[in-house]
Amino acid sequence: MLGGCLDFGPNISTTKPTAEQVKFCRSVMYLNPQVIIEPQGFQLISGIDRYVLLKFVVPTSDINQLFLSPPVDVLLMRPNFDFSGGPNEPWWDPPSSGLIGAHYELPYVKFMNAAYIDNGDGTLTVYVQWNET
């Protein structure tokens, strides 16, 4: 039995993710590399299957600019999206109402919940929950 023998690296939670962490998120979450993002929080739960949360602000009110399509089709996003669960981190604060989002099945058996709220000032706050199985 291998219990306790495997080390997948540390779990991380921060409001100041490194450039490498943001680059990883851009890749697996299919974020447009041309769009500037201002990270507000990052969490990585390490293990056989990784789990990542990213909260960020983008200087646009057009969600169509944010994700690469395919595989992320923003036309699937619907109002009243609900993030159930989530970490007990002060920065992870998706509102209980007003979110527009969707669940995505990504290539290579990866999954993502992505949602946003329009801040009314030409910016969006975006919440992404990504995991692999």
N, CA, C and O atoms as CSV, one atom per row, in Angstrom:
chain,resi,resn,atom,element,x,y,z
A,1,MET,N,N,0.846,-1.184,0.000
A,1,MET,CA,C,0.000,0.000,0.000
A,1,MET,C,C,0.886,1.241,0.000
A,1,MET,O,O,1.906,1.284,0.689
A,2,LEU,N,N,0.497,2.236,-0.767
A,2,LEU,CA,C,1.309,3.437,-0.909
A,2,LEU,C,C,0.854,4.591,-0.034
A,2,LEU,O,O,1.389,5.694,-0.148
A,3,GLY,N,N,-0.107,4.368,0.823
A,3,GLY,CA,C,-0.616,5.458,1.646
A,3,GLY,C,C,0.487,6.209,2.358
A,3,GLY,O,O,1.311,5.602,3.042
A,4,GLY,N,N,0.514,7.509,2.210
A,4,GLY,CA,C,1.495,8.349,2.882
A,4,GLY,C,C,2.841,8.419,2.183
A,4,GLY,O,O,3.708,9.178,2.615
A,5,CYS,N,N,3.046,7.657,1.123
A,5,CYS,CA,C,4.342,7.636,0.441
A,5,CYS,C,C,4.438,8.651,-0.693
A,5,CYS,O,O,5.538,8.998,-1.123
A,6,LEU,N,N,3.322,9.115,-1.167
A,6,LEU,CA,C,3.325,10.010,-2.318
A,6,LEU,C,C,3.293,11.465,-1.871
A,6,LEU,O,O,2.547,11.830,-0.962
A,7,ASP,N,N,4.104,12.286,-2.515
A,7,ASP,CA,C,4.126,13.713,-2.224
A,7,ASP,C,C,3.850,14.454,-3.524
A,7,ASP,O,O,4.639,14.388,-4.466
A,8,PHE,N,N,2.732,15.154,-3.567
A,8,PHE,CA,C,2.338,15.855,-4.785
A,8,PHE,C,C,2.674,17.339,-4.729
A,8,PHE,O,O,2.305,18.087,-5.635
A,9,GLY,N,N,3.358,17.771,-3.700
A,9,GLY,CA,C,3.690,19.175,-3.558
A,9,GLY,C,C,2.754,19.859,-2.588
A,9,GLY,O,O,1.743,19.287,-2.181
A,10,PRO,N,N,3.088,21.075,-2.218
A,10,PRO,CA,C,2.293,21.778,-1.210
A,10,PRO,C,C,0.976,22.310,-1.765
A,10,PRO,O,O,0.845,22.581,-2.959
A,11,ASN,N,N,0.021,22.450,-0.880
A,11,ASN,CA,C,-1.192,23.195,-1.197
A,11,ASN,C,C,-0.851,24.669,-1.053
A,11,ASN,O,O,-0.086,25.044,-0.165
A,12,ILE,N,N,-1.403,25.498,-1.908
A,12,ILE,CA,C,-1.064,26.922,-1.929
A,12,ILE,C,C,-2.339,27.748,-1.957
A,12,ILE,O,O,-3.286,27.416,-2.671
A,13,SER,N,N,-2.363,28.818,-1.185
A,13,SER,CA,C,-3.433,29.804,-1.272
A,13,SER,C,C,-2.807,31.175,-1.065
A,13,SER,O,O,-2.125,31.412,-0.069
A,14,THR,N,N,-3.045,32.078,-2.016
A,14,THR,CA,C,-2.407,33.385,-1.956
A,14,THR,C,C,-3.229,34.430,-2.708
A,14,THR,O,O,-3.992,34.100,-3.617
A,15,THR,N,N,-3.065,35.674,-2.323
A,15,THR,CA,C,-3.665,36.781,-3.075
A,15,THR,C,C,-2.653,37.387,-4.049
A,15,THR,O,O,-2.965,38.327,-4.780
A,16,LYS,N,N,-1.443,36.838,-4.049
A,16,LYS,CA,C,-0.398,37.317,-4.954
A,16,LYS,C,C,0.256,36.131,-5.665
A,16,LYS,O,O,1.393,35.767,-5.364
A,17,PRO,N,N,-0.476,35.530,-6.617
A,17,PRO,CA,C,0.111,34.390,-7.320
A,17,PRO,C,C,1.329,34.797,-8.137
A,17,PRO,O,O,1.437,35.931,-8.605
A,18,THR,N,N,2.239,33.849,-8.298
A,18,THR,CA,C,3.442,34.093,-9.088
A,18,THR,C,C,3.094,34.132,-10.575
A,18,THR,O,O,2.012,33.712,-10.987
A,19,ALA,N,N,4.023,34.639,-11.361
A,19,ALA,CA,C,3.837,34.655,-12.817
A,19,ALA,C,C,3.669,33.231,-13.340
A,19,ALA,O,O,2.886,33.000,-14.262
A,20,GLU,N,N,4.389,32.285,-12.767
A,20,GLU,CA,C,4.282,30.886,-13.186
A,20,GLU,C,C,2.895,30.319,-12.875
A,20,GLU,O,O,2.329,29.588,-13.687
A,21,GLN,N,N,2.352,30.651,-11.714
A,21,GLN,CA,C,1.007,30.185,-11.353
A,21,GLN,C,C,-0.049,30.779,-12.284
A,21,GLN,O,O,-0.977,30.082,-12.694
A,22,VAL,N,N,0.087,32.043,-12.614
A,22,VAL,CA,C,-0.856,32.690,-13.535
A,22,VAL,C,C,-0.723,32.085,-14.932
A,22,VAL,O,O,-1.727,31.868,-15.611
A,23,LYS,N,N,0.501,31.814,-15.362
A,23,LYS,CA,C,0.721,31.191,-16.671
A,23,LYS,C,C,0.059,29.815,-16.726
A,23,LYS,O,O,-0.563,29.466,-17.729
A,24,PHE,N,N,0.190,29.037,-15.656
A,24,PHE,CA,C,-0.464,27.728,-15.589
A,24,PHE,C,C,-1.975,27.888,-15.733
A,24,PHE,O,O,-2.608,27.162,-16.499
A,25,CYS,N,N,-2.555,28.840,-14.996
A,25,CYS,CA,C,-4.003,29.069,-15.064
A,25,CYS,C,C,-4.428,29.493,-16.461
A,25,CYS,O,O,-5.430,29.003,-16.981
A,26,ARG,N,N,-3.680,30.395,-17.070
A,26,ARG,CA,C,-4.015,30.828,-18.433
A,26,ARG,C,C,-4.087,29.628,-19.377
A,26,ARG,O,O,-4.964,29.556,-20.238
A,27,SER,N,N,-3.165,28.697,-19.208
A,27,SER,CA,C,-3.105,27.532,-20.085
A,27,SER,C,C,-4.274,26.581,-19.853
A,27,SER,O,O,-4.997,26.254,-20.795
A,28,VAL,N,N,-4.470,26.136,-18.628
A,28,VAL,CA,C,-5.484,25.103,-18.364
A,28,VAL,C,C,-6.903,25.653,-18.367
A,28,VAL,O,O,-7.852,24.903,-18.590
A,29,MET,N,N,-7.063,26.950,-18.123
A,29,MET,CA,C,-8.391,27.570,-18.092
A,29,MET,C,C,-8.748,28.225,-19.429
A,29,MET,O,O,-9.805,28.842,-19.557
A,30,TYR,N,N,-7.882,28.091,-20.403
A,30,TYR,CA,C,-8.109,28.614,-21.754
A,30,TYR,C,C,-8.407,30.111,-21.742
A,30,TYR,O,O,-9.348,30.583,-22.379
A,31,LEU,N,N,-7.574,30.846,-20.996
A,31,LEU,CA,C,-7.700,32.301,-20.948
A,31,LEU,C,C,-6.923,32.911,-22.112
A,31,LEU,O,O,-5.808,32.486,-22.414
A,32,ASN,N,N,-7.513,33.896,-22.752
A,32,ASN,CA,C,-6.883,34.585,-23.868
A,32,ASN,C,C,-5.573,35.219,-23.393
A,32,ASN,O,O,-5.590,36.050,-22.485
A,33,PRO,N,N,-4.442,34.841,-23.991
A,33,PRO,CA,C,-3.166,35.388,-23.531
A,33,PRO,C,C,-3.015,36.884,-23.787
A,33,PRO,O,O,-2.126,37.519,-23.218
A,34,GLN,N,N,-3.873,37.458,-24.638
A,34,GLN,CA,C,-3.801,38.886,-24.947
A,34,GLN,C,C,-4.511,39.757,-23.910
A,34,GLN,O,O,-4.319,40.972,-23.883
A,35,VAL,N,N,-5.323,39.142,-23.066
A,35,VAL,CA,C,-6.106,39.900,-22.086
A,35,VAL,C,C,-5.315,40.033,-20.784
A,35,VAL,O,O,-4.810,39.049,-20.244
A,36,ILE,N,N,-5.221,41.250,-20.302
A,36,ILE,CA,C,-4.548,41.514,-19.025
A,36,ILE,C,C,-5.473,41.087,-17.896
A,36,ILE,O,O,-6.651,41.445,-17.875
A,37,ILE,N,N,-4.927,40.317,-16.956
A,37,ILE,CA,C,-5.719,39.954,-15.784
A,37,ILE,C,C,-5.016,40.460,-14.533
A,37,ILE,O,O,-3.787,40.475,-14.454
A,38,GLU,N,N,-5.818,40.873,-13.556
A,38,GLU,CA,C,-5.310,41.320,-12.266
A,38,GLU,C,C,-5.738,40.288,-11.229
A,38,GLU,O,O,-6.865,40.339,-10.738
A,39,PRO,N,N,-4.839,39.339,-10.884
A,39,PRO,CA,C,-5.214,38.283,-9.945
A,39,PRO,C,C,-5.602,38.839,-8.578
A,39,PRO,O,O,-4.958,39.747,-8.052
A,40,GLN,N,N,-6.656,38.280,-8.025
A,40,GLN,CA,C,-7.128,38.641,-6.691
A,40,GLN,C,C,-6.924,37.494,-5.706
A,40,GLN,O,O,-6.905,37.702,-4.493
A,41,GLY,N,N,-6.772,36.280,-6.239
A,41,GLY,CA,C,-6.560,35.116,-5.393
A,41,GLY,C,C,-6.322,33.872,-6.220
A,41,GLY,O,O,-6.824,33.736,-7.335
A,42,PHE,N,N,-5.538,32.958,-5.645
A,42,PHE,CA,C,-5.183,31.701,-6.303
A,42,PHE,C,C,-5.097,30.629,-5.238
A,42,PHE,O,O,-4.538,30.846,-4.162
A,43,GLN,N,N,-5.657,29.468,-5.549
A,43,GLN,CA,C,-5.519,28.330,-4.649
A,43,GLN,C,C,-5.247,27.082,-5.473
A,43,GLN,O,O,-5.903,26.832,-6.484
A,44,LEU,N,N,-4.265,26.300,-5.023
A,44,LEU,CA,C,-3.948,25.015,-5.623
A,44,LEU,C,C,-4.027,23.960,-4.538
A,44,LEU,O,O,-3.360,24.063,-3.508
A,45,ILE,N,N,-4.846,22.943,-4.772
A,45,ILE,CA,C,-4.876,21.764,-3.917
A,45,ILE,C,C,-4.163,20.677,-4.711
A,45,ILE,O,O,-4.648,20.233,-5.751
A,46,SER,N,N,-3.006,20.255,-4.207
A,46,SER,CA,C,-2.191,19.261,-4.896
A,46,SER,C,C,-2.675,17.860,-4.572
A,46,SER,O,O,-3.242,17.613,-3.507
A,47,GLY,N,N,-2.447,16.962,-5.490
A,47,GLY,CA,C,-2.805,15.565,-5.298
A,47,GLY,C,C,-2.744,14.854,-6.627
A,47,GLY,O,O,-2.251,15.398,-7.615
A,48,ILE,N,N,-3.247,13.638,-6.647
A,48,ILE,CA,C,-3.297,12.910,-7.908
A,48,ILE,C,C,-4.074,13.733,-8.931
A,48,ILE,O,O,-3.694,13.812,-10.099
A,49,ASP,N,N,-5.152,14.335,-8.482
A,49,ASP,CA,C,-5.954,15.233,-9.315
A,49,ASP,C,C,-5.869,16.634,-8.727
A,49,ASP,O,O,-6.270,16.849,-7.583
A,50,ARG,N,N,-5.355,17.585,-9.488
A,50,ARG,CA,C,-5.217,18.953,-8.992
A,50,ARG,C,C,-6.545,19.693,-9.051
A,50,ARG,O,O,-7.402,19.415,-9.891
A,51,TYR,N,N,-6.689,20.643,-8.133
A,51,TYR,CA,C,-7.876,21.492,-8.022
A,51,TYR,C,C,-7.366,22.917,-7.886
A,51,TYR,O,O,-6.555,23.202,-7.006
A,52,VAL,N,N,-7.834,23.818,-8.749
A,52,VAL,CA,C,-7.330,25.193,-8.755
A,52,VAL,C,C,-8.494,26.173,-8.764
A,52,VAL,O,O,-9.483,25.989,-9.474
A,53,LEU,N,N,-8.353,27.211,-7.962
A,53,LEU,CA,C,-9.278,28.341,-7.979
A,53,LEU,C,C,-8.497,29.583,-8.372
A,53,LEU,O,O,-7.362,29.775,-7.937
A,54,LEU,N,N,-9.107,30.420,-9.190
A,54,LEU,CA,C,-8.500,31.693,-9.552
A,54,LEU,C,C,-9.589,32.745,-9.591
A,54,LEU,O,O,-10.623,32.574,-10.235
A,55,LYS,N,N,-9.337,33.832,-8.891
A,55,LYS,CA,C,-10.220,35.001,-8.947
A,55,LYS,C,C,-9.386,36.136,-9.523
A,55,LYS,O,O,-8.246,36.353,-9.112
A,56,PHE,N,N,-9.970,36.862,-10.484
A,56,PHE,CA,C,-9.230,37.967,-11.076
A,56,PHE,C,C,-10.190,39.005,-11.636
A,56,PHE,O,O,-11.382,38.752,-11.810
A,57,VAL,N,N,-9.635,40.185,-11.914
A,57,VAL,CA,C,-10.371,41.286,-12.539
A,57,VAL,C,C,-9.752,41.516,-13.912
A,57,VAL,O,O,-8.533,41.468,-14.074
A,58,VAL,N,N,-10.611,41.766,-14.897
A,58,VAL,CA,C,-10.137,42.078,-16.247
A,58,VAL,C,C,-10.659,43.455,-16.655
A,58,VAL,O,O,-11.793,43.808,-16.334
A,59,PRO,N,N,-9.829,44.238,-17.367
A,59,PRO,CA,C,-10.236,45.580,-17.777
A,59,PRO,C,C,-11.074,45.572,-19.057
A,59,PRO,O,O,-10.739,46.229,-20.042
A,60,THR,N,N,-12.152,44.824,-19.017
A,60,THR,CA,C,-13.100,44.787,-20.131
A,60,THR,C,C,-14.466,44.414,-19.575
A,60,THR,O,O,-14.566,43.759,-18.537
A,61,SER,N,N,-15.489,44.824,-20.255
A,61,SER,CA,C,-16.831,44.379,-19.873
A,61,SER,C,C,-17.358,43.361,-20.885
A,61,SER,O,O,-18.530,42.988,-20.846
A,62,ASP,N,N,-16.484,42.915,-21.792
A,62,ASP,CA,C,-16.865,41.960,-22.834
A,62,ASP,C,C,-16.278,40.587,-22.533
A,62,ASP,O,O,-15.100,40.343,-22.792
A,63,ILE,N,N,-17.087,39.697,-21.992
A,63,ILE,CA,C,-16.626,38.357,-21.625
A,63,ILE,C,C,-16.146,37.577,-22.845
A,63,ILE,O,O,-15.350,36.649,-22.705
A,64,ASN,N,N,-16.611,37.934,-24.026
A,64,ASN,CA,C,-16.185,37.243,-25.252
A,64,ASN,C,C,-14.686,37.350,-25.498
A,64,ASN,O,O,-14.112,36.502,-26.181
A,65,GLN,N,N,-14.045,38.378,-24.953
A,65,GLN,CA,C,-12.609,38.574,-25.139
A,65,GLN,C,C,-11.768,37.693,-24.227
A,65,GLN,O,O,-10.574,37.518,-24.471
A,66,LEU,N,N,-12.362,37.143,-23.195
A,66,LEU,CA,C,-11.580,36.519,-22.128
A,66,LEU,C,C,-11.136,35.088,-22.396
A,66,LEU,O,O,-9.978,34.750,-22.150
A,67,PHE,N,N,-12.023,34.247,-22.891
A,67,PHE,CA,C,-11.723,32.823,-23.030
A,67,PHE,C,C,-11.476,32.446,-24.485
A,67,PHE,O,O,-11.991,33.084,-25.403
A,68,LEU,N,N,-10.684,31.404,-24.677
A,68,LEU,CA,C,-10.452,30.859,-26.007
A,68,LEU,C,C,-11.586,29.904,-26.358
A,68,LEU,O,O,-11.945,29.029,-25.570
A,69,SER,N,N,-12.142,30.083,-27.545
A,69,SER,CA,C,-13.244,29.235,-27.990
A,69,SER,C,C,-12.885,28.653,-29.345
A,69,SER,O,O,-12.566,29.401,-30.269
A,70,PRO,N,N,-12.930,27.320,-29.487
A,70,PRO,CA,C,-13.224,26.354,-28.433
A,70,PRO,C,C,-12.046,26.223,-27.479
A,70,PRO,O,O,-10.954,26.685,-27.810
A,71,PRO,N,N,-12.211,25.635,-26.351
A,71,PRO,CA,C,-13.334,24.840,-25.873
A,71,PRO,C,C,-14.301,25.594,-24.970
A,71,PRO,O,O,-15.327,25.042,-24.571
A,72,VAL,N,N,-13.991,26.857,-24.638
A,72,VAL,CA,C,-14.862,27.583,-23.707
A,72,VAL,C,C,-15.815,28.474,-24.505
A,72,VAL,O,O,-15.411,29.503,-25.047
A,73,ASP,N,N,-17.054,28.073,-24.567
A,73,ASP,CA,C,-18.078,28.817,-25.299
A,73,ASP,C,C,-18.844,29.692,-24.304
A,73,ASP,O,O,-19.649,29.186,-23.522
A,74,VAL,N,N,-18.594,30.992,-24.332
A,74,VAL,CA,C,-19.249,31.887,-23.372
A,74,VAL,C,C,-20.747,31.997,-23.618
A,74,VAL,O,O,-21.479,32.479,-22.754
A,75,LEU,N,N,-21.217,31.557,-24.790
A,75,LEU,CA,C,-22.660,31.571,-25.046
A,75,LEU,C,C,-23.402,30.584,-24.151
A,75,LEU,O,O,-24.623,30.667,-24.013
A,76,LEU,N,N,-22.676,29.657,-23.546
A,76,LEU,CA,C,-23.294,28.714,-22.605
A,76,LEU,C,C,-23.522,29.337,-21.227
A,76,LEU,O,O,-24.258,28.785,-20.410
A,77,MET,N,N,-22.900,30.472,-20.972
A,77,MET,CA,C,-23.040,31.110,-19.661
A,77,MET,C,C,-24.458,31.617,-19.462
A,77,MET,O,O,-25.073,32.182,-20.366
A,78,ARG,N,N,-24.958,31.398,-18.250
A,78,ARG,CA,C,-26.325,31.765,-17.892
A,78,ARG,C,C,-26.334,32.545,-16.581
A,78,ARG,O,O,-25.441,32.385,-15.748
A,79,PRO,N,N,-27.355,33.393,-16.403
A,79,PRO,CA,C,-27.498,34.125,-15.140
A,79,PRO,C,C,-27.780,33.169,-13.982
A,79,PRO,O,O,-28.148,32.010,-14.175
A,80,ASN,N,N,-27.594,33.690,-12.797
A,80,ASN,CA,C,-27.876,32.969,-11.546
A,80,ASN,C,C,-27.012,31.733,-11.367
A,80,ASN,O,O,-27.452,30.744,-10.782
A,81,PHE,N,N,-25.776,31.785,-11.872
A,81,PHE,CA,C,-24.845,30.677,-11.667
A,81,PHE,C,C,-24.460,30.640,-10.196
A,81,PHE,O,O,-24.283,31.682,-9.565
A,82,ASP,N,N,-24.332,29.450,-9.660
A,82,ASP,CA,C,-24.038,29.289,-8.233
A,82,ASP,C,C,-22.792,28.439,-8.050
A,82,ASP,O,O,-22.729,27.308,-8.532
A,83,PHE,N,N,-21.800,28.982,-7.355
A,83,PHE,CA,C,-20.643,28.197,-6.944
A,83,PHE,C,C,-21.000,27.547,-5.621
A,83,PHE,O,O,-21.079,28.220,-4.594
A,84,SER,N,N,-21.215,26.251,-5.642
A,84,SER,CA,C,-21.504,25.574,-4.382
A,84,SER,C,C,-20.188,25.169,-3.735
A,84,SER,O,O,-19.263,24.711,-4.406
A,85,GLY,N,N,-20.122,25.344,-2.447
A,85,GLY,CA,C,-18.893,25.015,-1.737
A,85,GLY,C,C,-17.826,26.060,-1.970
A,85,GLY,O,O,-18.117,27.247,-2.124
A,86,GLY,N,N,-16.606,25.610,-1.994
A,86,GLY,CA,C,-15.488,26.524,-2.173
A,86,GLY,C,C,-14.706,26.656,-0.887
A,86,GLY,O,O,-15.155,26.208,0.168
A,87,PRO,N,N,-13.552,27.262,-0.966
A,87,PRO,CA,C,-12.686,27.350,0.205
A,87,PRO,C,C,-13.157,28.418,1.185
A,87,PRO,O,O,-13.963,29.289,0.858
A,88,ASN,N,N,-12.641,28.320,2.354
A,88,ASN,CA,C,-12.903,29.327,3.375
A,88,ASN,C,C,-11.762,30.347,3.341
A,88,ASN,O,O,-11.011,30.496,4.305
A,89,GLU,N,N,-11.654,31.031,2.228
A,89,GLU,CA,C,-10.622,32.047,2.031
A,89,GLU,C,C,-11.309,33.395,1.860
A,89,GLU,O,O,-12.290,33.488,1.122
A,90,PRO,N,N,-10.822,34.439,2.519
A,90,PRO,CA,C,-11.476,35.754,2.411
A,90,PRO,C,C,-11.581,36.261,0.975
A,90,PRO,O,O,-12.555,36.932,0.632
A,91,TRP,N,N,-10.601,35.955,0.136
A,91,TRP,CA,C,-10.615,36.453,-1.238
A,91,TRP,C,C,-11.595,35.694,-2.133
A,91,TRP,O,O,-12.010,36.227,-3.162
A,92,TRP,N,N,-11.975,34.473,-1.774
A,92,TRP,CA,C,-12.919,33.698,-2.604
A,92,TRP,C,C,-14.320,34.043,-2.137
A,92,TRP,O,O,-14.833,33.435,-1.197
A,93,ASP,N,N,-14.939,35.015,-2.789
A,93,ASP,CA,C,-16.204,35.578,-2.322
A,93,ASP,C,C,-17.226,35.737,-3.447
A,93,ASP,O,O,-17.796,36.816,-3.613
A,94,PRO,N,N,-17.468,34.667,-4.230
A,94,PRO,CA,C,-18.468,34.836,-5.290
A,94,PRO,C,C,-19.813,35.206,-4.690
A,94,PRO,O,O,-20.255,34.578,-3.728
A,95,PRO,N,N,-20.466,36.213,-5.244
A,95,PRO,CA,C,-21.750,36.636,-4.686
A,95,PRO,C,C,-22.804,35.539,-4.830
A,95,PRO,O,O,-22.742,34.712,-5.740
A,96,SER,N,N,-23.762,35.552,-3.923
A,96,SER,CA,C,-24.822,34.537,-3.955
A,96,SER,C,C,-25.828,34.807,-5.070
A,96,SER,O,O,-26.625,33.930,-5.406
A,97,SER,N,N,-25.803,35.997,-5.641
A,97,SER,CA,C,-26.673,36.290,-6.786
A,97,SER,C,C,-25.933,37.233,-7.730
A,97,SER,O,O,-25.001,37.930,-7.327
A,98,GLY,N,N,-26.356,37.244,-8.976
A,98,GLY,CA,C,-25.770,38.155,-9.955
A,98,GLY,C,C,-24.663,37.566,-10.803
A,98,GLY,O,O,-24.207,38.210,-11.748
A,99,LEU,N,N,-24.214,36.347,-10.488
A,99,LEU,CA,C,-23.166,35.729,-11.292
A,99,LEU,C,C,-23.732,35.178,-12.597
A,99,LEU,O,O,-24.845,34.654,-12.638
A,100,ILE,N,N,-22.954,35.308,-13.643
A,100,ILE,CA,C,-23.270,34.699,-14.932
A,100,ILE,C,C,-22.162,33.687,-15.190
A,100,ILE,O,O,-20.983,34.041,-15.170
A,101,GLY,N,N,-22.528,32.426,-15.432
A,101,GLY,CA,C,-21.485,31.424,-15.591
A,101,GLY,C,C,-21.968,30.125,-16.177
A,101,GLY,O,O,-23.130,29.979,-16.554
A,102,ALA,N,N,-21.034,29.167,-16.248
A,102,ALA,CA,C,-21.341,27.857,-16.825
A,102,ALA,C,C,-20.343,26.826,-16.329
A,102,ALA,O,O,-19.278,27.157,-15.808
A,103,HIS,N,N,-20.716,25.576,-16.505
A,103,HIS,CA,C,-19.848,24.431,-16.237
A,103,HIS,C,C,-19.325,23.936,-17.582
A,103,HIS,O,O,-20.089,23.791,-18.536
A,104,TYR,N,N,-18.025,23.678,-17.654
A,104,TYR,CA,C,-17.416,23.226,-18.899
A,104,TYR,C,C,-16.694,21.902,-18.704
A,104,TYR,O,O,-15.989,21.701,-17.714
A,105,GLU,N,N,-16.880,21.004,-19.660
A,105,GLU,CA,C,-16.088,19.786,-19.746
A,105,GLU,C,C,-14.999,20.072,-20.769
A,105,GLU,O,O,-15.277,20.273,-21.951
A,106,LEU,N,N,-13.763,20.089,-20.301
A,106,LEU,CA,C,-12.628,20.468,-21.130
A,106,LEU,C,C,-11.926,19.230,-21.685
A,106,LEU,O,O,-12.188,18.115,-21.233
A,107,PRO,N,N,-11.042,19.420,-22.655
A,107,PRO,CA,C,-10.271,18.281,-23.165
A,107,PRO,C,C,-9.435,17.620,-22.063
A,107,PRO,O,O,-9.100,18.243,-21.056
A,108,TYR,N,N,-9.113,16.363,-22.281
A,108,TYR,CA,C,-8.225,15.593,-21.405
A,108,TYR,C,C,-8.798,15.378,-20.008
A,108,TYR,O,O,-8.057,15.375,-19.024
A,109,VAL,N,N,-10.100,15.200,-19.919
A,109,VAL,CA,C,-10.812,14.896,-18.666
A,109,VAL,C,C,-10.543,15.969,-17.606
A,109,VAL,O,O,-10.168,15.664,-16.474
A,110,LYS,N,N,-10.740,17.209,-17.993
A,110,LYS,CA,C,-10.639,18.353,-17.089
A,110,LYS,C,C,-12.007,19.032,-17.058
A,110,LYS,O,O,-12.789,18.937,-18.004
A,111,PHE,N,N,-12.275,19.714,-15.952
A,111,PHE,CA,C,-13.573,20.357,-15.776
A,111,PHE,C,C,-13.370,21.752,-15.216
A,111,PHE,O,O,-12.388,22.015,-14.521
A,112,MET,N,N,-14.308,22.650,-15.523
A,112,MET,CA,C,-14.163,24.027,-15.075
A,112,MET,C,C,-15.530,24.665,-14.883
A,112,MET,O,O,-16.432,24.508,-15.706
A,113,ASN,N,N,-15.660,25.380,-13.789
A,113,ASN,CA,C,-16.773,26.297,-13.584
A,113,ASN,C,C,-16.194,27.693,-13.751
A,113,ASN,O,O,-15.179,28.022,-13.137
A,114,ALA,N,N,-16.820,28.501,-14.562
A,114,ALA,CA,C,-16.358,29.870,-14.778
A,114,ALA,C,C,-17.558,30.798,-14.686
A,114,ALA,O,O,-18.608,30.541,-15.276
A,115,ALA,N,N,-17.389,31.876,-13.940
A,115,ALA,CA,C,-18.482,32.834,-13.777
A,115,ALA,C,C,-17.895,34.226,-13.583
A,115,ALA,O,O,-16.734,34.391,-13.209
A,116,TYR,N,N,-18.737,35.221,-13.851
A,116,TYR,CA,C,-18.273,36.596,-13.705
A,116,TYR,C,C,-19.419,37.479,-13.247
A,116,TYR,O,O,-20.597,37.133,-13.339
A,117,ILE,N,N,-19.012,38.637,-12.748
A,117,ILE,CA,C,-19.967,39.686,-12.421
A,117,ILE,C,C,-19.431,40.978,-13.036
A,117,ILE,O,O,-18.238,41.270,-12.957
A,118,ASP,N,N,-20.319,41.733,-13.641
A,118,ASP,CA,C,-19.954,43.017,-14.240
A,118,ASP,C,C,-19.882,44.047,-13.121
A,118,ASP,O,O,-20.861,44.259,-12.406
A,119,ASN,N,N,-18.728,44.687,-12.968
A,119,ASN,CA,C,-18.529,45.659,-11.891
A,119,ASN,C,C,-19.128,47.027,-12.200
A,119,ASN,O,O,-19.151,47.902,-11.335
A,120,GLY,N,N,-19.614,47.221,-13.429
A,120,GLY,CA,C,-20.246,48.481,-13.793
A,120,GLY,C,C,-19.281,49.608,-14.093
A,120,GLY,O,O,-19.699,50.749,-14.293
A,121,ASP,N,N,-17.986,49.298,-14.126
A,121,ASP,CA,C,-16.986,50.334,-14.392
A,121,ASP,C,C,-16.074,49.947,-15.556
A,121,ASP,O,O,-14.947,50.430,-15.664
A,122,GLY,N,N,-16.580,49.066,-16.427
A,122,GLY,CA,C,-15.772,48.606,-17.550
A,122,GLY,C,C,-14.875,47.431,-17.210
A,122,GLY,O,O,-14.015,47.051,-18.005
A,123,THR,N,N,-15.072,46.848,-16.021
A,123,THR,CA,C,-14.290,45.681,-15.616
A,123,THR,C,C,-15.226,44.541,-15.224
A,123,THR,O,O,-16.399,44.748,-14.915
A,124,LEU,N,N,-14.674,43.341,-15.248
A,124,LEU,CA,C,-15.376,42.154,-14.779
A,124,LEU,C,C,-14.557,41.507,-13.676
A,124,LEU,O,O,-13.328,41.485,-13.739
A,125,THR,N,N,-15.231,40.983,-12.672
A,125,THR,CA,C,-14.581,40.110,-11.698
A,125,THR,C,C,-14.951,38.690,-12.091
A,125,THR,O,O,-16.125,38.359,-12.256
A,126,VAL,N,N,-13.921,37.853,-12.239
A,126,VAL,CA,C,-14.102,36.500,-12.760
A,126,VAL,C,C,-13.662,35.485,-11.711
A,126,VAL,O,O,-12.641,35.653,-11.043
A,127,TYR,N,N,-14.458,34.432,-11.586
A,127,TYR,CA,C,-14.177,33.324,-10.673
A,127,TYR,C,C,-14.079,32.049,-11.501
A,127,TYR,O,O,-14.989,31.729,-12.265
A,128,VAL,N,N,-12.972,31.319,-11.347
A,128,VAL,CA,C,-12.799,30.073,-12.090
A,128,VAL,C,C,-12.389,28.968,-11.122
A,128,VAL,O,O,-11.480,29.129,-10.307
A,129,GLN,N,N,-13.078,27.858,-11.238
A,129,GLN,CA,C,-12.809,26.655,-10.445
A,129,GLN,C,C,-12.478,25.562,-11.459
A,129,GLN,O,O,-13.318,25.209,-12.287
A,130,TRP,N,N,-11.270,25.030,-11.400
A,130,TRP,CA,C,-10.793,24.066,-12.386
A,130,TRP,C,C,-10.326,22.806,-11.673
A,130,TRP,O,O,-9.718,22.882,-10.606
A,131,ASN,N,N,-10.606,21.654,-12.258
A,131,ASN,CA,C,-10.077,20.417,-11.675
A,131,ASN,C,C,-9.889,19.358,-12.742
A,131,ASN,O,O,-10.485,19.403,-13.819
A,132,GLU,N,N,-9.040,18.406,-12.403
A,132,GLU,CA,C,-8.807,17.273,-13.285
A,132,GLU,C,C,-9.211,16.000,-12.563
A,132,GLU,O,O,-9.242,15.948,-11.334
A,133,THR,N,N,-9.519,14.977,-13.343
A,133,THR,CA,C,-9.861,13.691,-12.731
A,133,THR,C,C,-9.068,12.582,-13.377
A,133,THR,O,O,-9.213,11.419,-13.000
